[in-house]
Amino acid sequence: MKKVVFSMLFGLLLITGCTPKSQTSQDDDTIVIKSGMEEGRTGDELKIVAIMTVKPEAVRDILPVFQAVVQGSQEEDGCIFYNLHQDINDSTKFVMLEEWKSQAAIDYHNTTEHYKTFKEASKDMIEKSEVSILKLVY
């Protein structure tokens, strides 16, 4: 009996763990997920993973700078998602996870005022950054 219950719960977990999420409303604690993208994929979409190490004394000061670039970027037409994460074991390490409709959308993003403001305002607060641009394989 225990095996049957465990199998059913495990199966349910697998099914719910991989189902696409629908659009959520944007609250202060809510991640923005744009719905309808599953059907509209072109294969041109690109993801960006930007890992940034902030100077310890600048962690508090950089938060509003990050917030402004996230909000501005999420409003861009070419943005699928754009969210900031902080390492739970190292408060100086931040990871920006982004998805864009195309390279052209990324190129446009890099010319926006909110992105240029972010680059200028954060340049003396970030010790190290590494950016990877990824395409979906499977």
Z-matrix of the N, CA and C atoms (Angstrom, degrees):
N
C 1 1.456
C 2 1.531 1 110.97
N 3 1.332 2 116.17 1 -41.84
C 4 1.463 3 119.74 2 179.86
C 5 1.513 4 110.80 3 -61.75
N 6 1.331 5 117.18 4 -37.78
C 7 1.460 6 121.13 5 179.75
C 8 1.520 7 111.14 6 -64.95
N 9 1.320 8 116.94 7 -39.42
C 10 1.461 9 121.37 8 -179.94
C 11 1.522 10 110.23 9 -65.44
N 12 1.316 11 116.77 10 -47.89
C 13 1.471 12 120.86 11 179.62
C 14 1.524 13 110.30 12 -62.21
N 15 1.326 14 116.84 13 -45.15
C 16 1.461 15 120.43 14 178.43
C 17 1.521 16 111.01 15 -60.37
N 18 1.329 17 117.65 16 -44.09
C 19 1.461 18 121.65 17 179.72
C 20 1.523 19 111.35 18 -61.88
N 21 1.326 20 116.37 19 -42.14
C 22 1.471 21 120.16 20 179.83
C 23 1.528 22 110.49 21 -65.70
N 24 1.331 23 117.65 22 -44.87
C 25 1.463 24 120.80 23 179.50
C 26 1.521 25 111.29 24 -65.05
N 27 1.315 26 117.91 25 -41.40
C 28 1.458 27 122.05 26 178.81
C 29 1.522 28 110.35 27 -63.53
N 30 1.320 29 117.07 28 -43.54
C 31 1.468 30 121.48 29 177.56
C 32 1.517 31 111.66 30 -61.52
N 33 1.311 32 116.79 31 -42.72
C 34 1.465 33 121.33 32 178.05
C 35 1.518 34 110.96 33 -63.17
N 36 1.326 35 116.54 34 -41.15
C 37 1.457 36 121.31 35 177.61
C 38 1.528 37 110.94 36 -61.29
N 39 1.315 38 116.79 37 -43.86
C 40 1.466 39 120.96 38 179.07
C 41 1.524 40 111.36 39 -62.50
N 42 1.309 41 116.85 40 -43.11
C 43 1.460 42 120.97 41 -178.52
C 44 1.526 43 110.53 42 -65.42
N 45 1.317 44 117.84 43 -47.64
C 46 1.464 45 120.48 44 -176.87
C 47 1.517 46 111.97 45 -75.30
N 48 1.318 47 118.40 46 -25.91
C 49 1.459 48 120.79 47 -177.80
C 50 1.512 49 113.87 48 -71.08
N 51 1.315 50 117.79 49 -22.11
C 52 1.466 51 120.59 50 -175.69
C 53 1.505 52 113.46 51 -114.58
N 54 1.314 53 118.65 52 8.46
C 55 1.448 54 119.33 53 178.35
C 56 1.517 55 110.27 54 -80.33
N 57 1.357 56 117.14 55 139.49
C 58 1.460 57 119.78 56 -179.76
C 59 1.518 58 110.90 57 -62.84
N 60 1.295 59 115.77 58 144.37
C 61 1.453 60 121.32 59 178.93
C 62 1.524 61 108.93 60 -89.17
N 63 1.313 62 115.25 61 146.26
C 64 1.451 63 119.54 62 176.61
C 65 1.521 64 109.32 63 -87.66
N 66 1.316 65 115.64 64 173.98
C 67 1.458 66 119.89 65 -177.92
C 68 1.511 67 110.02 66 -65.52
N 69 1.312 68 115.93 67 138.79
C 70 1.450 69 121.69 68 177.41
C 71 1.521 70 108.25 69 -110.48
N 72 1.316 71 115.62 70 158.04
C 73 1.455 72 118.33 71 175.76
C 74 1.514 73 108.66 72 -75.79
N 75 1.332 74 116.32 73 155.78
C 76 1.460 75 119.28 74 -177.33
C 77 1.520 76 110.25 75 -94.88
N 78 1.323 77 115.08 76 105.07
C 79 1.455 78 122.30 77 171.47
C 80 1.511 79 106.08 78 -108.24
N 81 1.309 80 117.44 79 178.05
C 82 1.459 81 120.17 80 179.44
C 83 1.520 82 111.95 81 -61.82
N 84 1.340 83 117.87 82 -31.92
C 85 1.457 84 121.31 83 -176.61
C 86 1.522 85 113.00 84 -103.62
N 87 1.325 86 118.44 85 9.73
C 88 1.447 87 121.53 86 -173.83
C 89 1.517 88 110.97 87 -105.26
N 90 1.314 89 116.33 88 136.76
C 91 1.459 90 122.28 89 174.33
C 92 1.520 91 107.93 90 -82.99
N 93 1.302 92 117.28 91 136.65
C 94 1.453 93 122.01 92 179.83
C 95 1.520 94 108.91 93 -85.41
N 96 1.335 95 115.81 94 122.83
C 97 1.457 96 121.83 95 175.67
C 98 1.522 97 106.36 96 -123.51
N 99 1.308 98 116.87 97 118.59
C 100 1.454 99 120.25 98 -179.72
C 101 1.523 100 109.00 99 -83.08
N 102 1.333 101 116.97 100 124.64
C 103 1.458 102 120.07 101 -178.64
C 104 1.521 103 109.88 102 -83.40
N 105 1.306 104 115.55 103 166.77
C 106 1.450 105 121.02 104 177.13
C 107 1.512 106 113.72 105 85.71
N 108 1.325 107 118.11 106 -5.20
C 109 1.463 108 120.09 107 -177.49
C 110 1.529 109 111.63 108 -74.03
N 111 1.341 110 117.50 109 -25.71
C 112 1.455 111 119.55 110 -177.34
C 113 1.523 112 110.43 111 -59.63
N 114 1.319 113 117.07 112 -43.50
C 115 1.458 114 121.28 113 -177.90
C 116 1.522 115 111.63 114 -75.42
N 117 1.314 116 117.43 115 -29.25
C 118 1.456 117 121.17 116 -172.90
C 119 1.514 118 114.95 117 -95.05
N 120 1.297 119 118.36 118 14.86
C 121 1.475 120 121.03 119 -178.84
C 122 1.520 121 109.73 120 -66.44
N 123 1.337 122 115.26 121 138.35
C 124 1.460 123 120.93 122 -179.60
C 125 1.519 124 112.71 123 -111.57
N 126 1.320 125 116.82 124 -16.13
C 127 1.458 126 120.68 125 -174.09
C 128 1.523 127 111.65 126 94.59
N 129 1.333 128 116.68 127 -8.19
C 130 1.465 129 121.60 128 178.19
C 131 1.525 130 112.46 129 -88.74
N 132 1.339 131 117.37 130 -7.67
C 133 1.452 132 121.41 131 -176.52
C 134 1.531 133 110.41 132 -63.28
N 135 1.336 134 114.19 133 143.13
C 136 1.463 135 121.04 134 178.95
C 137 1.522 136 109.34 135 -131.22
N 138 1.313 137 115.51 136 145.39
C 139 1.462 138 121.03 137 175.30
C 140 1.521 139 108.21 138 -109.57
N 141 1.316 140 115.22 139 148.06
C 142 1.456 141 121.93 140 175.69
C 143 1.515 142 107.93 141 -122.85
N 144 1.327 143 115.26 142 134.13
C 145 1.458 144 122.26 143 172.64
C 146 1.525 145 105.64 144 -118.93
N 147 1.314 146 116.15 145 112.16
C 148 1.468 147 121.43 146 179.15
C 149 1.520 148 108.18 147 -113.23
N 150 1.329 149 115.70 148 115.40
C 151 1.468 150 121.64 149 -179.43
C 152 1.523 151 107.40 150 -104.83
N 153 1.327 152 115.99 151 120.86
C 154 1.460 153 121.47 152 -175.81
C 155 1.517 154 110.78 153 -124.81
N 156 1.316 155 115.88 154 132.59
C 157 1.457 156 121.63 155 173.30
C 158 1.521 157 107.26 156 -104.20
N 159 1.316 158 115.33 157 119.63
C 160 1.456 159 122.73 158 -176.63
C 161 1.531 160 108.89 159 -95.33
N 162 1.300 161 116.74 160 143.72
C 163 1.466 162 120.50 161 175.33
C 164 1.527 163 108.08 162 -58.55
N 165 1.331 164 118.07 163 135.26
C 166 1.474 165 120.46 164 -175.59
C 167 1.529 166 113.92 165 -52.84
N 168 1.312 167 116.99 166 -38.93
C 169 1.462 168 119.77 167 -178.84
C 170 1.534 169 113.15 168 -74.30
N 171 1.341 170 117.39 169 -7.84
C 172 1.470 171 121.13 170 -176.34
C 173 1.521 172 113.59 171 -107.43
N 174 1.328 173 118.24 172 0.38
C 175 1.469 174 120.54 173 -175.31
C 176 1.525 175 111.36 174 -56.91
N 177 1.312 176 117.97 175 -47.52
C 178 1.474 177 120.50 176 -179.94
C 179 1.526 178 111.88 177 -65.69
N 180 1.325 179 116.48 178 -41.17
C 181 1.462 180 120.58 179 -176.07
C 182 1.528 181 113.13 180 -69.59
N 183 1.320 182 117.00 181 -28.24
C 184 1.464 183 118.95 182 -176.07
C 185 1.528 184 112.65 183 -82.78
N 186 1.324 185 118.02 184 -18.59
C 187 1.466 186 120.09 185 -176.93
C 188 1.531 187 113.55 186 -56.24
N 189 1.345 188 120.21 187 -47.28
C 190 1.464 189 118.52 188 177.85
C 191 1.531 190 112.75 189 -66.92
N 192 1.318 191 117.31 190 -27.65
C 193 1.468 192 121.61 191 177.01
C 194 1.527 193 108.83 192 -67.89
N 195 1.339 194 116.73 193 -44.77
C 196 1.462 195 120.86 194 175.40
C 197 1.528 196 110.77 195 -61.38
N 198 1.327 197 116.35 196 -44.54
C 199 1.464 198 120.21 197 -177.74
C 200 1.522 199 111.50 198 -59.01
N 201 1.312 200 117.12 199 -41.56
C 202 1.470 201 120.71 200 -178.81
C 203 1.523 202 111.51 201 -65.44
N 204 1.325 203 118.08 202 -42.03
C 205 1.470 204 119.83 203 -179.09
C 206 1.526 205 110.49 204 -71.37
N 207 1.321 206 117.77 205 -34.71
C 208 1.465 207 120.14 206 177.53
C 209 1.521 208 109.70 207 -64.80
N 210 1.311 209 117.30 208 -49.54
C 211 1.466 210 120.51 209 -178.37
C 212 1.523 211 111.80 210 -61.62
N 213 1.324 212 116.81 211 -45.51
C 214 1.464 213 119.74 212 179.53
C 215 1.514 214 111.93 213 -64.00
N 216 1.307 215 117.17 214 -40.39
C 217 1.465 216 121.71 215 -177.62
C 218 1.526 217 111.54 216 -69.38
N 219 1.331 218 117.03 217 -39.73
C 220 1.463 219 120.28 218 179.75
C 221 1.527 220 112.05 219 -62.57
N 222 1.312 221 117.58 220 -22.31
C 223 1.467 222 121.82 221 -179.94
C 224 1.525 223 113.03 222 -85.26
N 225 1.328 224 118.22 223 -10.57
C 226 1.461 225 120.96 224 -179.27
C 227 1.532 226 110.62 225 -71.11
N 228 1.339 227 116.24 226 141.93
C 229 1.461 228 121.41 227 -179.70
C 230 1.527 229 112.80 228 -59.42
N 231 1.309 230 117.57 229 -36.61
C 232 1.460 231 120.69 230 -176.41
C 233 1.512 232 114.62 231 -82.17
N 234 1.331 233 117.00 232 -1.91
C 235 1.474 234 121.44 233 -177.39
C 236 1.528 235 110.43 234 -87.04
N 237 1.323 236 116.17 235 126.66
C 238 1.465 237 121.62 236 173.08
C 239 1.524 238 108.60 237 -91.38
N 240 1.331 239 117.20 238 -49.15
C 241 1.457 240 121.48 239 169.14
C 242 1.517 241 109.73 240 -153.32
N 243 1.327 242 115.00 241 156.41
C 244 1.470 243 122.23 242 -177.08
C 245 1.512 244 106.15 243 -157.66
N 246 1.328 245 116.90 244 103.69
C 247 1.454 246 120.25 245 -174.93
C 248 1.520 247 111.43 246 -137.96
N 249 1.328 248 115.50 247 147.40
C 250 1.454 249 123.25 248 179.82
C 251 1.525 250 109.80 249 -103.01
N 252 1.341 251 115.45 250 138.31
C 253 1.460 252 122.01 251 177.66
C 254 1.518 253 108.55 252 -128.66
N 255 1.334 254 116.15 253 149.05
C 256 1.453 255 121.63 254 177.46
C 257 1.524 256 108.60 255 -119.00
N 258 1.309 257 116.52 256 134.06
C 259 1.462 258 122.49 257 179.43
C 260 1.530 259 109.26 258 -62.41
N 261 1.323 260 117.03 259 130.87
C 262 1.467 261 119.89 260 -178.06
C 263 1.522 262 112.42 261 -76.37
N 264 1.331 263 117.39 262 -14.47
C 265 1.456 264 121.02 263 179.36
C 266 1.523 265 113.38 264 -104.25
N 267 1.319 266 117.09 265 -11.45
C 268 1.466 267 121.84 266 -178.79
C 269 1.525 268 108.02 267 -145.27
N 270 1.320 269 116.67 268 98.49
C 271 1.469 270 121.22 269 -173.91
C 272 1.524 271 113.72 270 -66.17
N 273 1.318 272 117.69 271 -8.96
C 274 1.469 273 120.45 272 177.82
C 275 1.525 274 111.94 273 -91.27
N 276 1.314 275 117.65 274 -5.79
C 277 1.462 276 121.53 275 -176.26
C 278 1.528 277 110.06 276 -103.70
N 279 1.345 278 115.13 277 122.76
C 280 1.461 279 122.46 278 179.58
C 281 1.523 280 108.97 279 -121.99
N 282 1.323 281 115.06 280 146.32
C 283 1.456 282 120.56 281 178.17
C 284 1.521 283 108.27 282 -128.67
N 285 1.331 284 115.54 283 123.26
C 286 1.454 285 121.46 284 175.73
C 287 1.524 286 106.35 285 -97.96
N 288 1.329 287 116.64 286 121.07
C 289 1.458 288 122.12 287 175.86
C 290 1.514 289 107.82 288 -107.67
N 291 1.321 290 115.55 289 125.72
C 292 1.462 291 120.90 290 -174.66
C 293 1.524 292 109.66 291 -133.87
N 294 1.322 293 115.82 292 151.33
C 295 1.458 294 120.57 293 166.77
C 296 1.517 295 108.07 294 -137.36
N 297 1.322 296 114.46 295 135.22
C 298 1.459 297 123.08 296 -176.17
C 299 1.518 298 109.74 297 -124.73
N 300 1.331 299 116.42 298 150.95
C 301 1.467 300 121.42 299 -179.01
C 302 1.521 301 112.55 300 -66.46
N 303 1.338 302 117.45 301 -26.62
C 304 1.466 303 119.63 302 -176.11
C 305 1.530 304 109.52 303 -168.78
N 306 1.324 305 115.27 304 171.28
C 307 1.460 306 120.27 305 173.78
C 308 1.526 307 110.32 306 -63.01
N 309 1.327 308 116.87 307 -35.28
C 310 1.465 309 120.19 308 177.58
C 311 1.529 310 111.28 309 -61.31
N 312 1.329 311 117.20 310 -36.44
C 313 1.470 312 120.80 311 177.77
C 314 1.526 313 110.45 312 -66.58
N 315 1.334 314 116.78 313 -38.63
C 316 1.466 315 120.40 314 176.92
C 317 1.527 316 110.12 315 -66.43
N 318 1.318 317 116.12 316 -43.88
C 319 1.467 318 120.28 317 179.26
C 320 1.533 319 110.61 318 -59.21
N 321 1.336 320 116.77 319 -42.92
C 322 1.462 321 120.37 320 177.77
C 323 1.531 322 110.23 321 -64.01
N 324 1.334 323 116.53 322 -45.68
C 325 1.467 324 121.74 323 179.83
C 326 1.529 325 110.90 324 -53.07
N 327 1.329 326 116.24 325 -42.37
C 328 1.464 327 120.84 326 -177.82
C 329 1.529 328 113.47 327 -67.37
N 330 1.329 329 117.11 328 -11.05
C 331 1.473 330 121.00 329 178.23
C 332 1.527 331 112.82 330 -102.73
N 333 1.337 332 117.24 331 -4.18
C 334 1.466 333 119.86 332 -175.85
C 335 1.523 334 111.07 333 -72.72
N 336 1.297 335 114.78 334 154.72
C 337 1.468 336 120.47 335 -179.23
C 338 1.522 337 111.62 336 -64.10
N 339 1.333 338 117.60 337 -41.46
C 340 1.473 339 119.43 338 -178.65
C 341 1.528 340 111.07 339 -65.40
N 342 1.334 341 118.42 340 -34.88
C 343 1.463 342 119.82 341 178.39
C 344 1.532 343 110.66 342 -72.33
N 345 1.330 344 117.40 343 -43.42
C 346 1.463 345 119.85 344 178.46
C 347 1.525 346 111.24 345 -63.33
N 348 1.328 347 116.90 346 -38.07
C 349 1.467 348 121.53 347 176.96
C 350 1.526 349 110.12 348 -63.68
N 351 1.340 350 116.32 349 -42.66
C 352 1.468 351 120.59 350 177.39
C 353 1.527 352 110.92 351 -59.69
N 354 1.318 353 117.55 352 -48.26
C 355 1.467 354 121.39 353 -178.15
C 356 1.532 355 110.69 354 -59.22
N 357 1.311 356 116.99 355 -44.36
C 358 1.469 357 121.28 356 -178.59
C 359 1.530 358 111.12 357 -68.80
N 360 1.345 359 116.50 358 -45.98
C 361 1.469 360 120.33 359 -176.05
C 362 1.526 361 112.49 360 -69.60
N 363 1.326 362 117.69 361 -28.11
C 364 1.468 363 120.16 362 -174.83
C 365 1.526 364 114.05 363 -97.15
N 366 1.317 365 118.10 364 -8.52
C 367 1.469 366 120.45 365 -171.11
C 368 1.529 367 113.76 366 -58.40
N 369 1.310 368 118.85 367 -33.32
C 370 1.461 369 121.20 368 179.53
C 371 1.529 370 112.91 369 -92.28
N 372 1.337 371 117.24 370 -2.40
C 373 1.458 372 121.25 371 -178.76
C 374 1.528 373 112.70 372 -103.26
N 375 1.321 374 117.47 373 -19.66
C 376 1.461 375 121.33 374 -177.19
C 377 1.527 376 109.43 375 -99.59
N 378 1.330 377 116.12 376 122.21
C 379 1.466 378 121.52 377 178.90
C 380 1.514 379 112.10 378 -77.13
N 381 1.331 380 115.73 379 -40.65
C 382 1.454 381 120.78 380 -173.01
C 383 1.517 382 108.86 381 -151.87
N 384 1.339 383 116.02 382 143.25
C 385 1.459 384 119.25 383 173.80
C 386 1.521 385 109.80 384 -143.93
N 387 1.316 386 114.27 385 148.40
C 388 1.456 387 122.07 386 177.39
C 389 1.517 388 107.36 387 -135.68
N 390 1.328 389 116.52 388 128.09
C 391 1.463 390 121.07 389 -177.25
C 392 1.519 391 109.08 390 -121.79
N 393 1.333 392 115.66 391 130.57
C 394 1.467 393 121.60 392 174.35
C 395 1.518 394 108.08 393 -121.45
N 396 1.329 395 116.28 394 135.72
C 397 1.460 396 122.05 395 173.78
C 398 1.517 397 106.16 396 -108.29
N 399 1.324 398 115.66 397 126.90
C 400 1.455 399 121.77 398 -171.46
C 401 1.525 400 111.88 399 -122.25
N 402 1.313 401 115.76 400 146.42
C 403 1.462 402 120.69 401 171.62
C 404 1.522 403 108.11 402 -115.99
N 405 1.308 404 116.37 403 149.95
C 406 1.446 405 121.92 404 -179.38
C 407 1.521 406 110.38 405 -71.21
N 408 1.314 407 116.19 406 131.69
C 409 1.462 408 121.03 407 177.08
C 410 1.531 409 109.20 408 -101.15
N 411 1.308 410 117.95 409 -50.48
C 412 1.479 411 122.77 410 177.81
C 413 1.480 412 109.55 411 -123.61
